[in-house]
């Protein structure tokens, strides 16, 4: 699988700029594949889980020892 030069946030930002310039949403999505969207959703879910685990660990480390 080819690695993209741009991250998900950058791609979405480009799409939003092009939409604001008047391009139709259907034409913007023509270059993306279903597998890309599924992969992005999976990565976002994993990112959410990791952020939650990090927050829990930070709270645990700040709690006073009993």
Secondary structure, DSSP 8 states (H G I E B T S, - for coil): ----SS-HHHHHHHHHHHHHTT--HHHHGGG--HHHHHHHHHHHHHHHHHHHHHHHHHHHHHS---
